[in-house]
Amino acid sequence: MIYITRRELFNAAHKLHNPNWTDEQNTEVFGKCSNPNWHGHNYNLYVTVKGKVNKDTGYIVNLKQLSVIIKTHIIEKLDHKNLNLDVDFMKGLMPSTENVAIAIWKELLPHIDKLDCKLHCVKLFETENNYVEYFGE
């Protein structure tokens, strides 16, 4: 088994806010991330797939195909958008980095399943110091 990763970038705004809590509770738990006027990040998305090397091509997946899938189904929906308001697959979810990574996995899975590889990991950097990795359920 071999693994290959494609990186894509997007910028998005969000606010971490639990509507069942007071503003004080939200500020206590989420700090600046609960800013009523939103805040944004320059996200780095790493999508790793795994498979066997094709003898004819020498690779497990055509990275151009993988890039098109990621751009079409993820980047075009997230880039320069408000995760709380604009993204269909984030509706009803707290837009934490953890939830965004899980939602990206769910969006990508049916498209990557059509390729000769398997989705292995979605890694999402929110900042240079904070990232999450999701390997499916």
C-alpha positions as CSV (number, residue, x, y, z in Angstrom):
1,M,0.0,0.0,0.0
2,I,1.3,3.5,-0.9
3,Y,-0.1,6.9,0.1
4,I,-0.1,10.1,-1.8
5,T,-1.3,13.5,-0.6
6,R,-2.7,16.5,-2.5
7,R,-2.7,20.0,-0.9
8,E,-5.2,22.6,-1.7
9,L,-5.8,26.1,-0.1
10,F,-8.9,28.0,0.8
11,N,-9.8,31.1,2.8
12,A,-13.0,31.1,4.8
13,A,-14.7,33.0,7.7
14,H,-16.6,31.5,10.6
15,K,-17.8,32.1,14.1
16,L,-17.9,29.5,16.9
17,H,-21.1,30.2,18.8
18,N,-23.5,28.0,20.6
19,P,-27.0,29.7,20.4
20,N,-28.1,27.9,23.6
21,W,-25.4,29.8,25.6
22,T,-25.1,33.4,26.6
23,D,-22.6,35.7,25.0
24,E,-20.5,35.4,28.1
25,Q,-20.4,31.6,27.9
26,N,-19.5,31.7,24.3
27,T,-16.7,34.1,24.9
28,E,-15.5,32.1,27.8
29,V,-15.3,28.9,25.8
30,F,-14.5,30.1,22.3
31,G,-12.7,33.4,23.0
32,K,-12.0,35.5,19.9
33,C,-13.5,32.7,17.8
34,S,-16.9,33.8,19.0
35,N,-16.5,37.3,17.6
36,P,-20.0,38.5,16.6
37,N,-18.4,40.0,13.4
38,W,-16.8,36.7,12.4
39,H,-13.1,36.0,11.8
40,G,-11.2,34.1,9.1
41,H,-8.5,31.7,8.4
42,N,-6.2,30.7,5.5
43,Y,-6.8,26.9,5.5
44,N,-4.4,24.3,4.2
45,L,-6.2,21.1,3.2
46,Y,-4.3,17.8,2.7
47,V,-6.2,14.9,1.2
48,T,-4.4,11.6,1.3
49,V,-5.4,8.6,-0.7
50,K,-4.0,5.1,-0.6
51,G,-3.8,2.2,-3.1
52,K,-1.6,0.1,-5.2
53,V,0.7,1.5,-7.9
54,N,-0.8,0.9,-11.4
55,K,1.8,-0.8,-13.6
56,D,0.8,1.1,-16.7
57,T,0.9,4.6,-15.1
58,G,3.4,4.2,-12.2
59,Y,1.0,6.0,-9.8
60,I,-2.1,5.1,-7.7
61,V,-4.2,8.0,-8.9
62,N,-4.0,10.8,-11.5
63,L,-3.3,13.8,-9.3
64,K,-5.0,16.1,-11.8
65,Q,-8.2,14.0,-11.4
66,L,-7.9,14.2,-7.6
67,S,-7.3,17.9,-7.7
68,V,-10.4,18.5,-9.9
69,I,-12.5,16.5,-7.4
70,I,-11.2,18.4,-4.4
71,K,-11.6,21.8,-6.2
72,T,-15.1,21.0,-7.5
73,H,-16.6,19.5,-4.4
74,I,-14.7,21.3,-1.7
75,I,-12.7,24.4,-2.6
76,E,-15.3,26.0,-4.8
77,K,-17.8,25.6,-2.0
78,L,-15.5,26.8,0.8
79,D,-13.1,29.4,-0.6
80,H,-14.0,33.0,0.4
81,K,-17.2,31.8,2.0
82,N,-18.7,32.1,5.5
83,L,-18.8,28.5,6.9
84,N,-21.7,29.3,9.1
85,L,-23.9,30.8,6.4
86,D,-22.8,29.9,2.8
87,V,-21.7,26.2,2.8
88,D,-24.5,23.7,2.2
89,F,-22.6,20.7,3.7
90,M,-21.9,22.7,6.9
91,K,-25.5,23.6,7.6
92,G,-26.4,22.9,11.2
93,L,-22.8,22.1,12.2
94,M,-20.6,24.1,14.5
95,P,-17.8,25.1,12.1
96,S,-14.9,23.9,14.2
97,T,-11.9,22.6,12.4
98,E,-12.9,19.1,13.5
99,N,-16.3,19.4,12.0
100,V,-15.1,20.9,8.8
101,A,-12.6,18.1,8.3
102,I,-15.3,15.5,8.9
103,A,-17.7,17.3,6.5
104,I,-15.0,17.4,3.9
105,W,-14.4,13.7,4.2
106,K,-18.1,13.0,3.8
107,E,-18.2,15.2,0.7
108,L,-15.1,13.7,-0.9
109,L,-15.8,10.0,-0.2
110,P,-18.3,9.2,-2.9
111,H,-16.2,10.9,-5.5
112,I,-12.9,9.3,-4.5
113,D,-14.6,5.9,-4.2
114,K,-15.0,6.1,-8.0
115,L,-11.2,6.2,-8.5
116,D,-8.8,3.3,-8.2
117,C,-7.8,4.3,-4.6
118,K,-9.3,4.8,-1.2
119,L,-9.6,8.0,0.9
120,H,-7.1,7.6,3.8
121,C,-7.0,11.0,5.6
122,V,-8.2,14.5,5.5
123,K,-5.8,16.9,7.3
124,L,-6.9,20.4,7.8
125,F,-4.7,23.2,9.1
126,E,-6.6,26.1,10.5
127,T,-3.4,27.9,11.5
128,E,0.3,27.0,11.3
129,N,0.0,25.7,14.9
130,N,-3.4,24.0,14.8
131,Y,-4.6,21.2,12.6
132,V,-6.8,18.1,12.7
133,E,-6.6,14.8,11.0
134,Y,-9.6,12.6,10.2
135,F,-9.4,9.0,9.0
136,G,-13.1,8.2,8.7
137,E,-15.2,6.5,11.3
